[in-house]
Amino acid sequence: MKEIDYKKILNSIAGWIQNEPDELILESDEDLVNMATKIVMYIHPQNQNEIFLHLCALNFLNASIKTECYKNKLSYDFIKSNAAKLITITDEIKDTSISYYYNKDEYCLYIKLVTIVFSFHHVPMTSEILKASFSHPIEWPGVRLQKIAKKLFLYAVNSIEKKKLIYRIL
């Protein structure tokens, strides 16, 4: 399995955020929105790289739903409930470089993958989320990944070993 270099990604994220204005997600990004949706629906993560792909897809959908062209085409429930499902999947994979925590005061689920922290606010309370609230706290580093959601999602798609699988579900 090809390993993704998460330290390299973290450096890329820092550069993207520092050097570029907020990305715009446009109506013309419909193919990417459809791809992200299908990845979340049809690929069950089996390893760290596929968890990264899912997190990037969910982050991209979460950024997309906030735009005028996608606010009525996407569902917060779909995004947030699938973020919560990653808790169980993470437990199944048993990879210690992936951790999660739900902050009850902030109503926020944090999923940390090596050095990258994804956050999802207002995730509905489920047994998975309740379990995550007892996990070791994860401190949010202040990096707003939705600002670079499209770039990060494309990076994940291009880094994943199962590109043929991704394009087959389209």
C-alpha positions in Angstrom: 0.0 0.0 0.0 1.3 3.4 -0.9 1.8 5.5 2.2 0.6 9.1 2.2 3.1 11.5 3.7 0.9 13.4 6.3 3.8 15.7 7.3 4.1 16.8 3.7 0.3 17.4 3.5 0.4 19.5 6.7 3.2 21.6 5.1 1.1 21.9 1.9 -2.0 22.9 4.0 0.0 25.7 5.7 1.2 27.0 2.4 -2.2 26.9 0.7 -3.8 28.7 3.6 -1.1 31.3 3.8 -0.7 32.0 0.1 -4.1 31.8 -1.3 -7.5 33.4 -0.6 -10.5 31.3 0.3 -11.4 28.9 -2.5 -14.7 29.3 -4.2 -16.8 26.3 -4.8 -18.8 26.9 -7.9 -21.7 25.3 -9.7 -19.2 24.0 -12.2 -17.7 21.9 -9.4 -20.8 19.6 -9.6 -18.7 16.6 -10.7 -16.5 17.0 -7.7 -19.5 17.3 -5.4 -21.0 14.1 -6.9 -17.6 12.3 -6.6 -17.3 13.3 -2.9 -20.9 12.2 -2.2 -20.3 8.8 -3.9 -17.0 8.2 -2.1 -18.8 8.7 1.2 -21.7 6.5 0.2 -19.9 3.6 -1.5 -16.4 3.3 -0.2 -16.0 1.7 3.2 -12.6 2.9 4.5 -10.2 0.0 5.2 -7.1 1.9 6.2 -5.6 5.3 7.2 -5.4 6.5 3.6 -9.1 5.8 2.9 -10.1 7.5 6.2 -8.2 10.5 4.9 -10.1 10.3 1.6 -13.4 10.2 3.5 -12.5 13.1 5.8 -11.5 15.2 2.8 -14.7 14.3 0.9 -16.8 15.2 4.0 -14.8 18.4 4.5 -15.4 19.3 0.8 -19.2 18.6 1.1 -19.3 20.6 4.3 -17.7 23.6 2.5 -19.9 23.1 -0.5 -23.2 23.1 1.4 -22.5 26.6 2.6 -22.6 28.0 -1.0 -25.6 29.3 -2.7 -25.5 26.7 -5.5 -25.3 23.7 -3.2 -27.2 24.7 0.0 -30.4 23.0 -1.3 -28.7 20.1 -3.1 -26.8 18.7 -0.1 -27.8 17.6 3.4 -26.1 18.5 6.7 -27.5 15.3 8.1 -25.7 13.2 5.4 -22.4 15.0 6.1 -22.6 15.0 9.9 -24.0 11.4 10.3 -21.2 10.1 8.0 -18.6 11.9 10.0 -20.0 10.2 13.2 -19.8 6.8 11.4 -16.0 7.3 11.0 -15.7 6.7 14.8 -16.8 3.1 14.5 -14.8 2.6 11.3 -11.7 4.0 13.1 -12.2 1.5 15.9 -12.5 -1.3 13.4 -9.2 -0.3 11.7 -7.4 -0.1 15.0 -4.9 2.5 13.8 -3.4 4.4 16.7 -2.5 7.4 14.4 -6.3 8.1 14.1 -8.1 9.5 17.1 -11.4 11.2 17.7 -13.1 13.4 20.4 -16.4 15.0 20.7 -16.4 18.3 22.7 -19.9 18.6 24.3 -19.4 22.3 25.1 -18.6 23.2 21.5 -20.9 20.5 19.9 -17.9 19.6 17.8 -16.5 16.2 16.6 -12.7 16.3 16.1 -11.0 13.6 14.1 -7.2 13.6 14.1 -5.3 11.8 11.4 -1.6 11.8 12.3 -1.1 15.6 12.4 -4.2 16.9 10.7 -7.4 17.7 12.6 -10.8 17.7 10.9 -13.7 19.3 12.8 -17.4 18.9 12.3 -19.8 21.1 14.3 -23.3 20.2 15.3 -23.0 16.5 14.8 -26.2 14.8 16.1 -25.9 12.9 19.3 -25.6 9.2 18.7 -24.0 6.3 20.6 -20.8 6.9 18.6 -20.7 10.6 19.5 -21.4 9.8 23.2 -18.5 7.4 23.1 -16.3 10.0 21.5 -17.1 12.5 24.3 -15.2 10.2 26.7 -12.1 10.0 24.4 -8.9 11.9 25.1 -9.5 15.6 24.1 -8.1 16.8 20.8 -7.1 20.4 20.7 -8.1 22.2 17.5 -5.0 23.8 16.0 -6.9 26.7 14.4 -6.5 25.5 10.8 -9.8 26.0 8.9 -9.7 23.2 6.3 -12.9 24.3 4.6 -11.0 27.3 3.2 -9.0 24.8 1.1 -11.5 22.0 0.9 -11.4 21.6 -2.9 -7.6 21.5 -3.1 -7.4 19.1 -0.1 -10.1 16.8 -1.6 -8.3 16.7 -5.0 -5.0 16.0 -3.2 -6.6 13.0 -1.4 -8.2 11.7 -4.6 -4.9 11.9 -6.5 -3.0 10.3 -3.6 -5.2 7.3 -3.0 -4.2 3.9 -4.3 -7.7 2.9 -5.4 -8.2 5.6 -8.1 -9.8 3.0 -10.3 -12.3 2.2 -7.6 -13.1 5.9 -7.2 -13.7 6.4 -10.9 -15.7 3.2 -11.2 -18.3 4.4 -8.7 -18.8 7.6 -10.7 
